[in-house]
Amino acid sequence: MEELKQLTETLAVHEKNHDIDGLRSVREQIARDYPESPEAVEAHYKLGLDALFHKRDLAIAVQYFEQAVKGKQAFWAQAARTSLGLCYYHQKRTQKALFELRKVGYSDPPTAHSITALSFIEHIYGQAGEKEEVQRVRKDRISQLETVIEACKHSHQHAERGYHMYTLGLALLDQGDDVEAKIVLEDTKNLGPDLLGAELYKSVVEALKN
């Protein structure tokens, strides 16, 4: 495994130098030579992103994501499954997309990935005009957001907590619960720009104006 360690160290250098070709080459080697390793799951996922955003090849991206979801590294496998669901949706394979997104969206315990997957499910149902399904899924997402926010509070992940609070505020606005949304957004604003970051803080302030 010494070579795998060296490859991950090389990846870090390429990331620091923003060397896209170098990153792609090393990830391909990791995926090829160490297919059962947790590092291969991440490599397949990020090769999928590379295919999607740099090569603009949806079919190849799907192949990489399909490989990644087979792996045992839960964080990257969940990220890959969420991306895979979106790719299926863009391929007009809507039921297959929903199937993959539900696997992530209703995982236990809730995670940032499951919340993201539920937001995409909402979007798909919204595009189809299925209002009752949108509201049902949004209710589930709100519940998950509340759970994750509480977990972030106890683990002192303040920046992550602030982002999820902002997302919760927007979800409550969409749900028509304006009073509770304003309370959540005000609490988020009170965390301040130093913790939230300038861009997120600005977004919170704009949301409070609506």
C-alpha positions, 0 to 999 in steps of 0.5 A: 500500500506504499504506492497508494500512499504515494499516489494520494500524496501526489494528488495533494500536490496536483490539487495545490497546483490546480493541475486538472490533467495530473489529478485525472491521471493519478485518479485513473491509476488509483481506480485501476490499480486499487479498485477495492480501496476507499480511495478508489471510491473517491477517485471514481466519484471525482473522475465522474465530476471531471467527465461531467464538468470538464469533458462534458461527457454525461455518459462517461460521468454516469459510468464513473458514478456507477462504479463509485456507488459500489464502494464501501466509503460511505461519504463519497459513495453517497455523493456519487449516488446523488450525482448519479441520480441527477445524471439519470434525470438529465438522461430522461430516466426519471424513475431511475433518478428518483430511485437513486436519490431516495437511497441517499435522501432517506438514509439514516442518520440524515447527512448533508448528502441526504438533504441535498438528495431530497432537495433534488427530489423536490425539484424533480417533482416540482418540474412534474407539477406534483405539488403534494409530493413536493410538500411531502418531501420538503417536510422530510427535508425540513425535519432532516435539516433540524436534526443536522443543525442540532448535530452541528451545534453539539459538534461545534461545526458552526459554519456548517450549522449556519449554512443548514440554518439558512437552507432551513429558512428558505425551505420554511419560506417555500412551505409558507411558514413565513413567521418561523422562517424569519426567526430561523433566518434572523438567528442565522444572521446573528451568527455574523459574517465572520462565521458564515462567510461574506457571501452566505451572510449576504444571502441571508440578509437578502432572504430576510428582505423577501 
